Structures are given as structure tokens and as C-alpha cells.
Amino acid sequence: MAGCIARRHRTTLKDIAYKAGVSEATVSKVVNGKTDVSEQTRARVESIMAELSYFKYPATGPSPKLVEIAFNHLDSEWDMDILQGAIKAAQEEKVRLILSQFSTLEEFADEWMEEVAARRTLGAIAVFLKPSEDLAKRLTSRNVPCVFIDPWGDPASSIMSVQVDNWSGGLLATRHLLELGHRRIATITGPDSAICANARLGGYQTALMEAGVTPDPQLVRHGDFHKECGELYATELLQLPKRPTAIFAQSDSIATGVYTAAHNLGLEIPRDLSVVGFDDSRTAVFLYPELTTVRQPTKQMAETAIQMILDTRSGNPPKDRIVLSTSLIIRKSTAQPKQ
């Protein structure tokens, strides 16, 4: 009796175009990340690509053990700690790491996504970028699991992410100052479009209200996470008619700027001003006096992201969102307010 083996039909651009009711050229534009396609058409084509399990790269042959990591910027200790954590985890898991940097989400999505798919990577890590459900779907349709580290905005439930408990960090920092006796506590935050900054601000406000202190909008400054922002806004705060006795700086870089502003105004830390930072970067122990700060497990965030990708590849997908704990590291920059 003669036997036969049915060969699985490999999905082509023609198959996708037929089902989507568009031309093969339009499908090709979507596959290659071109921008001259309407969002409605792109969404329909992407949906059918996922349904038919279409991938641009060949479905056979060994897949190299590569993990991509993309940064919005690489100009802070926080970024470098993330990168070091990723390198350590990659070495332990015997995978190679490919590093990219992009200034905009559009550049990240349009230029980088197809390169990732073509290299047949195990997965991708996006650091401090605004999560996009559309981007995640486009990566998924190409069989590329993506994890966002400390995403700029609030990711949808379908997007994998690793974050720290920023709200609890803000709570810990402010409670510490309250327990020392401070009541006029200012804070300098990151951008109000960043979910981590909003969470830290929320923890700060909650701690004040718990202690019966009404949050004063005049003591809140929205900036970024850099030293220049800290110096500018601390100078403003410390020249108020009734200046704060303590400042919660929502990054160690901001705290460095607060130190500069205090020095320029002839104020001594912590005698005249207590300061708490956030990150526990290497800078914290080089400042004088050493900085009390909230420690976030930065390197562990990167290690966790790589493990999430490997778990997804092994058929054991993790929770979509993993939140790591923060802790307060008390050093010498905080003390009871001067009577």
C-alpha cells in the first residue's frame, strides 16, 4: 500500500494579501515596517499574519541564542546598571546580547523591529520606553517576545514588563523623613508622563496624609531625573519664604543637584536640610555626606527580563507584569530638623 506524507503549506505574502483583501505590495510594506500604510490596514494585515503564523524569516534551521536590548538613552548610572545586569544574565544563560539605542519610539518600532525578526532572536528587551500594544502585537506576530523594563507609561495587560514598587519606595522615603520630625517636606519628581514618577509621588503624598500633613503643591516640582533639574528646582524650593527642611529627590542624580543647590546657598546637609534619593546608585556613597536613598534592584530587573524571555520560549510564559521590591538605605544625609 502506497503511503504519502502531506507537506505543510508555508504561508506566503500572497496568502495574507488574499485573506486581507489587499495587494501583496501592501502586505510587504507592513512586513517591512513601512509607514505609508493606514493604521486600519496595518492592523488587519498584522492580525492575519498572527492568525496564519507568518514569519518573515525561514521557519527551519537553528535559531541563534540572541537577546536584543534597546535603550531610549544610555547616559545615566541607572542605564548602565540595567545593561550590566543584562550582560551578567546573558553570560549565565549562555546567550549573546545585542545592544541598540533609539531616540524615539517610531525609530525603535520601524527600523529595529524587522532587524530583530530577521536575526531570529530569542526575544527583545525595551528599557524605559513607552509601551505600545501595537508594537507588542507586531513583535508577537513575528514570534519575538518582548519585555519592557520600567516602561514609561502603563503597559496593557498583554505586554510583559518588569518594574519596581515605586509607590512603596516613595512611601518609605517620606515616612523616614516624617519619623525624624520633618513636616515641611518637598519633592522633585521625574516627568509626570512617566508612570514611575507618578507612583513615587503617590507614595510621598500618601505618607504625608497618613501623618496628618496636608500635601502642599508649592513643595512639588515636576522635572526629569537629571542633576540639572535637581539643582534648578532645589534652588527654587530653598529660596521660598518658608523653605522645606527636607527634600525627597526622586533619583540619585536629582539628589546630586540638590546637594549643589544647598552648597551654593550656604546650607549644610543634614544640619540645615535632609535629603533622600532614589536608586542607590554608586554616586550615593561618593556624595558627602553619603546619601540616604531608596534602593531599587536595577540589575535584577534586567536578569528577570531575560528569564521571562527564556521562560516564554520554553513554553512556560510568566506573568505579564513582575514588580520587584524596593528598600530604604539610611546613610548620613538625613537627620532631625534643626530647631
C-alpha positions as CSV (number, residue, x, y, z in Angstrom):
1,M,0.0,0.0,0.0
2,A,1.5,3.2,-1.1
3,G,1.8,5.9,1.6
4,C,2.1,9.7,1.3
5,I,3.4,12.5,3.5
6,A,1.5,15.7,3.5
7,R,3.8,18.7,3.4
8,R,2.7,21.7,5.4
9,H,1.9,24.7,3.3
10,R,4.1,27.6,4.2
11,T,2.2,30.9,4.4
12,T,3.2,33.4,1.8
13,L,2.6,37.1,1.2
14,K,0.1,36.1,-1.4
15,D,-1.9,34.1,1.2
16,I,-2.0,37.1,3.6
17,A,-2.9,39.5,0.8
18,Y,-5.8,37.3,-0.4
19,K,-7.3,37.0,3.1
20,A,-6.8,40.7,3.9
21,G,-8.2,41.9,0.6
22,V,-5.1,44.0,-0.2
23,S,-2.2,43.8,-2.6
24,E,1.0,41.8,-2.0
25,A,2.8,45.1,-2.1
26,T,0.8,46.4,0.8
27,V,1.5,43.3,2.8
28,S,5.2,43.7,2.0
29,K,5.1,47.2,3.4
30,V,3.5,46.0,6.6
31,V,6.0,43.2,7.0
32,N,8.9,45.6,6.5
33,G,7.6,48.3,8.8
34,K,6.9,50.9,6.2
35,T,4.9,53.9,7.3
36,D,2.8,54.6,4.2
37,V,0.0,52.2,5.2
38,S,-3.1,53.2,7.0
39,E,-3.4,52.1,10.7
40,Q,-6.6,50.2,9.9
41,T,-5.0,48.3,7.0
42,R,-1.9,47.6,9.1
43,A,-4.0,46.2,12.0
44,R,-5.9,43.9,9.6
45,V,-2.7,42.6,8.0
46,E,-1.0,42.1,11.3
47,S,-4.0,40.2,12.7
48,I,-4.0,37.9,9.7
49,M,-0.2,37.4,9.9
50,A,-0.6,36.3,13.5
51,E,-3.6,34.0,12.6
52,L,-1.6,32.3,9.8
53,S,1.6,32.2,11.9
54,Y,3.6,34.1,9.3
55,F,7.2,34.9,10.0
56,K,9.5,36.8,7.7
57,Y,12.5,34.6,8.4
58,P,12.7,30.9,7.5
59,A,10.8,28.5,9.7
60,T,13.6,25.9,9.6
61,G,17.2,25.8,10.8
62,P,18.7,26.6,14.2
63,S,17.9,29.8,15.9
64,P,20.9,31.7,17.3
65,K,20.7,32.4,21.0
66,L,20.4,36.1,20.8
67,V,18.6,38.6,23.0
68,E,18.1,42.2,21.9
69,I,18.1,45.1,24.3
70,A,17.1,48.6,23.3
71,F,17.6,51.8,25.3
72,N,16.0,55.2,24.9
73,H,19.2,56.7,26.2
74,L,22.5,55.5,27.8
75,D,23.5,58.5,29.9
76,S,23.0,57.5,33.5
77,E,24.2,55.1,36.1
78,W,20.7,53.5,36.1
79,D,21.0,52.7,32.4
80,M,24.5,51.2,32.9
81,D,23.3,49.1,35.8
82,I,20.5,47.7,33.7
83,L,23.0,46.9,31.0
84,Q,25.4,45.2,33.4
85,G,22.5,43.1,34.8
86,A,21.6,42.0,31.3
87,I,25.2,41.1,30.4
88,K,25.5,39.1,33.6
89,A,22.3,37.2,33.0
90,A,23.2,36.6,29.3
91,Q,26.5,35.1,30.2
92,E,25.0,32.8,32.8
93,E,22.3,31.7,30.3
94,K,24.9,31.4,27.5
95,V,23.1,33.8,25.2
96,R,24.5,36.7,23.3
97,L,23.3,40.3,23.8
98,I,22.8,42.8,21.0
99,L,22.6,46.5,22.1
100,S,20.7,49.2,20.4
101,Q,19.8,52.8,21.2
102,F,16.9,54.9,19.8
103,S,15.7,58.4,20.5
104,T,12.1,57.9,19.5
105,L,9.5,55.1,19.7
106,E,8.9,55.4,16.0
107,E,12.5,54.8,15.2
108,F,12.6,52.0,17.6
109,A,9.5,50.3,16.0
110,D,10.1,50.9,12.4
111,E,13.8,50.4,12.0
112,W,14.6,48.0,14.7
113,M,11.7,45.5,14.7
114,E,12.4,43.9,11.4
115,E,16.1,43.6,12.1
116,V,15.2,41.7,15.3
117,A,12.8,39.4,13.4
118,A,15.4,38.8,10.7
119,R,18.1,37.8,13.2
120,R,15.7,35.3,14.7
121,T,16.4,36.4,18.3
122,L,15.0,34.7,21.3
123,G,13.4,37.9,22.4
124,A,13.7,41.6,22.9
125,I,14.0,44.0,26.0
126,A,13.0,47.6,25.8
127,V,14.3,49.9,28.5
128,F,12.3,52.9,29.7
129,L,10.3,53.2,26.5
130,K,6.6,53.9,26.2
131,P,4.9,50.6,25.7
132,S,2.8,50.1,22.7
133,E,0.2,47.3,22.4
134,D,0.5,47.6,18.6
135,L,4.3,47.2,18.8
136,A,3.9,44.2,21.1
137,K,1.5,42.6,18.6
138,R,3.8,43.3,15.7
139,L,6.7,41.6,17.6
140,T,4.5,38.7,18.6
141,S,3.3,38.2,15.0
142,R,7.0,37.7,14.2
143,N,7.5,35.3,17.1
144,V,9.6,37.8,19.1
145,P,8.6,38.0,22.8
146,C,9.3,41.5,24.2
147,V,9.7,42.6,27.8
148,F,9.6,46.3,28.8
149,I,11.8,47.3,31.7
150,D,10.4,50.2,33.8
151,P,8.0,51.3,31.0
152,W,7.4,55.0,30.6
153,G,3.6,54.6,30.5
154,D,1.2,52.0,31.9
155,P,1.5,48.8,29.8
156,A,-1.5,46.9,28.6
157,S,-2.2,43.5,30.3
158,S,-0.9,41.8,27.2
159,I,2.5,43.4,27.4
160,M,5.3,41.8,29.5
161,S,7.1,44.2,31.8
162,V,9.4,44.3,34.8
163,Q,9.0,47.2,37.3
164,V,9.9,48.1,40.8
165,D,7.4,49.1,43.5
166,N,7.9,52.8,43.0
167,W,4.9,53.7,45.1
168,S,6.3,51.9,48.2
169,G,9.7,53.5,47.5
170,G,8.1,57.0,47.7
171,L,6.3,55.9,50.9
172,L,9.4,54.6,52.6
173,A,11.4,57.7,51.7
174,T,8.8,60.1,53.0
175,R,7.9,58.1,56.1
176,H,11.6,58.1,57.1
177,L,11.7,61.9,57.0
178,L,8.4,62.2,58.9
179,E,9.7,59.8,61.6
180,L,12.7,62.2,62.0
181,G,10.3,65.0,62.7
182,H,10.2,66.8,59.4
183,R,6.8,68.2,58.3
184,R,7.7,70.6,55.5
185,I,9.0,68.0,53.0
186,A,9.4,68.9,49.3
187,T,9.9,66.5,46.4
188,I,11.4,66.8,43.0
189,T,9.9,64.3,40.6
190,G,10.5,62.9,37.2
191,P,8.2,63.7,34.2
192,D,4.5,63.5,35.0
193,S,4.1,61.3,31.9
194,A,6.4,58.6,33.5
195,I,4.4,56.0,35.5
196,C,7.4,55.5,37.9
197,A,7.4,59.3,38.7
198,N,3.7,59.3,39.4
199,A,3.9,56.2,41.6
200,R,6.8,57.7,43.7
201,L,4.8,61.0,44.0
202,G,1.7,58.9,45.1
203,G,3.7,57.2,47.8
204,Y,5.1,60.6,49.0
205,Q,1.6,62.1,49.2
206,T,0.1,59.0,51.0
207,A,2.9,59.1,53.7
208,L,2.2,62.8,54.3
209,M,-1.6,62.2,54.7
210,E,-1.0,59.2,57.0
211,A,0.9,61.6,59.3
212,G,-1.8,64.2,59.1
213,V,0.2,66.5,56.9
214,T,-1.7,68.1,54.0
215,P,0.4,67.9,50.8
216,D,1.5,71.3,49.7
217,P,1.6,71.8,45.9
218,Q,4.2,74.5,46.3
219,L,6.6,71.9,47.6
220,V,6.3,69.7,44.5
221,R,8.4,70.2,41.3
222,H,8.0,68.1,38.1
223,G,11.2,67.8,36.2
224,D,13.3,65.0,34.9
225,F,15.7,62.6,36.5
226,H,18.9,64.5,35.9
227,K,21.2,66.6,38.1
228,E,20.5,69.9,36.4
229,C,16.8,69.5,37.2
230,G,17.6,68.9,40.9
231,E,19.8,71.9,41.1
232,L,17.3,74.2,39.4
233,Y,14.2,73.2,41.4
234,A,16.1,72.8,44.8
235,T,17.3,76.4,44.4
236,E,13.7,77.5,43.9
237,L,12.4,75.5,46.8
238,L,15.2,76.6,49.2
239,Q,14.5,80.2,48.4
240,L,10.8,80.1,49.4
241,P,9.9,82.4,52.3
242,K,9.2,79.2,54.3
243,R,11.7,76.8,52.9
244,P,11.4,73.0,53.3
245,T,13.5,71.2,55.9
246,A,13.8,68.1,53.8
247,I,13.7,67.2,50.1
248,F,12.8,63.8,48.6
249,A,14.7,63.6,45.3
250,Q,13.2,61.0,43.1
251,S,16.5,59.9,41.7
252,D,20.1,60.0,42.9
253,S,21.0,62.3,40.0
254,I,18.4,64.8,41.2
255,A,19.8,64.5,44.7
256,T,23.2,65.4,43.4
257,G,21.7,68.6,42.1
258,V,20.0,69.2,45.4
259,Y,23.4,69.0,47.1
260,T,24.9,71.5,44.7
261,A,22.0,74.0,45.3
262,A,22.3,73.6,49.1
263,H,26.0,74.3,48.9
264,N,25.5,77.3,46.7
265,L,23.0,78.8,49.2
266,G,25.3,78.1,52.2
267,L,23.2,75.3,53.7
268,E,24.7,72.2,55.3
269,I,23.3,68.7,54.8
270,P,21.8,67.3,57.0
271,R,22.1,70.1,59.6
272,D,20.0,72.6,57.5
273,L,18.4,70.2,55.0
274,S,17.8,66.5,54.9
275,V,17.9,64.7,51.5
276,V,16.6,61.3,50.4
277,G,17.3,60.0,46.9
278,F,16.1,57.1,44.8
279,D,18.1,54.4,43.0
280,D,21.0,53.6,45.4
281,S,23.5,54.2,42.6
282,R,27.2,54.3,43.0
283,T,27.0,58.1,43.3
284,A,25.1,57.7,46.6
285,V,28.2,56.7,48.6
286,F,30.5,59.2,46.9
287,L,28.4,62.2,47.9
288,Y,29.3,64.0,51.1
289,P,27.6,63.2,53.3
290,E,26.7,59.8,52.0
291,L,23.1,59.8,50.6
292,T,20.2,58.1,52.2
293,T,18.3,56.6,49.3
294,V,15.7,54.1,48.1
295,R,17.4,51.0,46.6
296,Q,15.8,49.6,43.5
297,P,17.1,46.2,42.3
298,T,18.2,47.6,38.9
299,K,20.4,44.7,37.8
300,Q,17.8,42.2,38.9
301,M,15.3,43.9,36.6
302,A,17.4,43.0,33.6
303,E,18.0,39.5,34.8
304,T,14.3,39.0,35.3
305,A,13.5,40.3,31.8
306,I,15.9,37.8,30.2
307,Q,14.4,35.0,32.3
308,M,10.9,36.0,31.2
309,I,12.0,35.7,27.6
310,L,13.6,32.2,28.2
311,D,10.5,31.0,30.1
312,T,8.3,32.2,27.2
313,R,10.5,30.3,24.7
314,S,10.4,27.2,26.8
315,G,6.6,27.1,26.8
316,N,6.2,28.4,30.4
317,P,5.1,32.0,29.9
318,P,5.5,34.1,33.1
319,K,3.1,36.7,34.5
320,D,2.7,39.7,32.2
321,R,3.9,42.1,34.9
322,I,6.6,41.4,37.6
323,V,7.0,44.0,40.3
324,L,10.2,43.9,42.4
325,S,10.5,45.3,45.9
326,T,12.4,48.5,47.0
327,S,14.1,49.1,50.3
328,L,15.4,52.2,52.2
329,I,19.1,52.6,52.7
330,I,19.8,55.0,55.6
331,R,23.1,56.9,55.5
332,K,24.2,60.3,56.6
333,S,22.2,62.8,54.6
334,T,19.1,62.8,56.9
335,A,18.7,63.9,60.5
336,Q,16.1,65.6,62.7
337,P,15.2,69.1,61.6
338,K,17.1,72.0,63.2
339,Q,15.0,73.6,66.0
